[in-house]
């Protein structure tokens, strides 16, 4: 692990970013060039102390998950991400089998949607990035580890993950997620991470086993979805899915009809999301 080079690289990439580049307010009396350390830590869903020790050349070797989160927070290109992994003593991560890296262009889109619930998922349904409004809407999902990183796994293994959904969304979303996993298993093969997840879920969830046996593929998202949020109540939202075929990722954006009650409630969620990013809050 190259502590000095890693520290220098992180500091220079942090100083090269402005708050506006990552969807954060500039605020008053900003003296630090670029982002503050606590802002990077918030974007990476880690403690400020942990990130500060890492940038300061101290602390243990970071995990690949931590490095991936830092790469997204600092808006690194694919080449810069690989360089970060090597400086931290890890091999270059794979670019195709499990694409966890988010293209900076996709992150710029997310940054401009900070008042809108939006998330970026990879092929296994793992949340790679969320807007603050989506964190307020569905909770923080980028700091999960193991199979729980995948929405598909959580949906069938943990009933609490369905708390926002109402019928008829529940049954259709189950079929949608199983269909998504089926497509990945078909492409990646029986020894893939997707196939392992499918076998595990067949043992854990009778519902998944039944849906899996139906062998459905190509189930599409409902454009209009109904949710019940524990803070703001009922929401009727329009769901737009944007595929990034190069990265094999999909951006999911939730909007409401202007002037509707759902739109007003989304505005409240946006306020809650901004408060969660306030270092003084």
N, C-alpha and C positions, 0 to 999 in steps of 0.2 A: 504494500500500500504506500503510495507516494504522498505523504502527508503535506509537504510543502507545496507541491504542484497542485494537489487537490484543493488546498486552502486558497491558493492564488486563483485557480480557475473559478471556484465558486464565488469568490469575492468580485472578480472582474465581471462575471456574467450577471451577478446581482446589481452591480453598479451601472451596468449598461441598460437596465430596464427602468422605465419610468412608471409611476402608478397608473397612468392612463393606458399603458401598454397591456396591463393585466386587469383592467376594469375596476381599479381602485380609485377613490377620491384622493386628490393631492393633499388637501388640508393646508393648514397654515404653518408657518415657521418651519418648513422642511429644510434641514441643513444637510442631511445625508444625501450624497450623490446616488441617484437611482433608488432602488427599493431599500427599505429597512429590513434587518434580519427577521424581525418579528412578522413582517408582511410575507416574506418568503415562507416562513414556518407555517403561517396560517394557510397559505395557498397549498402547501404540501401536507396539510393535516397532521402536523407534528408539533412538538413543544418547541418554544423559542430556545430554551436551554440546549436541547439536543442539536438543533441546527447551528446554534452559535458555537458549540464545542466542535462540531464537525468543520465549520468554516475556519475556526481558530486552530485547526490542526491537532485537536485533542479528541479523546474518546475512542470507543471501539470501532471496528470496521462496520460500516453500514450495510444493511441487507440489500438485496437486489430490489425488494419492494420499496424501501426507503429511497434508494437511488432513482427509481422510476418516478416516484412522487416528486422528488427534487427536480428531475429533468422536466417534468410537466410544469412545475411552478416557475422555473426559470425560462420556460419557452425555448428549450434547446432543440436544435435541429437533430436529425437522426445521427449525423456524424459527431455532433457535440455530445449527444447522449452516450454513444459508444466510447468516446474519449473519457467521459466521466466514469463509466464502469471500469475502464482499464486503470485509471488513476486510483480508484478505490480498491483495486486488487481483485476484481472479478473479470471473467472473460467477457468478450463481446456478446451481448444477449442476442437471441435469434430474432430475425426480422420478419419471419413469415409465419411460424407455427403458432405463436401467441403474441400478436401485435399489440403490446401495451403502450408503445410510444405514440404520442399524439402529435400530429403535424402542427407546427406553430400557426399555420393558417386556420386550422380548425379551432385552435384555442383563441385566436383573434375573434372568430365568430362568437364563441362562447362569452368572451369578455364584453362584447357589445349586447349581450342578452342578459346582463346581470340582474335586470328587473323581471326576467321571465324564467319560469322553471324549465330548465333544459339540462340534458345529460348526454354524455358520450359513452357508448358501450362498445366493447369488442365482441368477437364472435362467440365467446362463451357467456355473454351477458354480464361481464364484469364492468363496473362503472369506473371509467378512467378519469372523468372530469365532470364536475357539476357546477352550475351557477349558484350563487348564494341563495337565490329564490328557490332553486330546486332543493337545496339543503333544508331550507325552512319548510318546504312542501313535504319532502319524503325522508328527511334525516340524512346525516353524513354517511356516505357509502364508499368513499374512496379509501378509507383507512381499515377496511375489513381484511382479514387474512384467511388463507386456506380456501376450502371450497365455498365458504360463506361469502367470498368476494363475488360470486355469481348470483345474479337475481334468479336464474333458473333453479339453482340449488336451494336458495333460501325460500323460494315460493313453495316448493314441495316439502322441504324438510322442516320449515319453521312457520307454522300457521300465523304467527304474529306479524310476519312480513306482508300479510294481505290486508292489514288494518285499513288502508285507504280505499280499498276497492269495494264496490257494491255489485250485486247482481243486476243485470246479466253479465257484468264485466268479469266476475270471478271465473266462471266456467270457460268463457271464451279465452281469457288470458292464460289459463292453464293449457288449453290446446295450442295457443300461439307459442308459448315457451317450449313445449314439447316438440312442436314442429321445427322451431329454430334449432334446437339441439339435434334433432334427427338429421337436418341438413348438414350440420358440421360433422357429425359422426360419419355420414356417407362420404364426405370429402376427405376427412383426416384418417379414417380407418379404425379398425377394432382395437388398436393399441394406443390410441390417442387419449388425451386428457378428456375430451368430450365423451368418448366411449366409456371411460372409467366412471365419469359422472352419471351417465345413463344407467350403467349397471348398479351403481350405488343407490340411485333414486328408485330403481325398481324394487330394491330390497326395503327401502325406508318408507315408501309411499305407495299404498294400494291405488290411490288416484292416479299417480304417475304411471304405474304399471298398466293400468287399464287404458289410459290414453296412448301410451307407447305401443300397446298391442294393436291399436287401431291404425298405426302406420300413416298418420296424416302428415302431409308436407304442404308448404306454401300457404299456411294460414296467415292472413294479413291483419295488421293493426286496425281496430275500429277507429275511424276518424274522430268520432265524438265519444268521449268517455265521461263517466260519472263517478265522482269520488266523494268521500265524507272525511274531511280533515278535522282532527281533534281540536284545533284552535279556531279556524275560520268557518267551519261547517261545510255545507253542501257546495260542490263545485261541478259545473258542466264545462269541460274543456275540450278544445280541438287539438288533436294529436297529429303533428307533422313529423314524418320520418325522412331523414336525409342520409342516403348511403354514401360512404366514402369507400369506393371499391378498391382504390390503391392500398389503403390501410386496412381494409376489411373491417371497418367500424361503421357505426350508425349514430347519427345525432338525432335525438328525440326532443322536440320542442312542444310545450303545452301553452296554448293561448286561449283567451276567452272572448266572446262576442263583446265588442266595445259598448259600454253603457249598461251592461248586464250586471246582476248581483255578483256573478262569478268574477267579472272583471274587477269589481270593487274589492272582492276578497283576495284576488291575486295581488292587487296593489298593497294590501295589508301584509301579505306574505313577503313581498319585495322589501317592505320596511323592516320586517323581522330579519330578512337575509342581510340587509345592510348593517343592522345592529350587531349581527354575529361576526362581521368583519371589522368592527370598530375595536382597535387595540385597547381603548380605554373602557370598553364595555364589559 
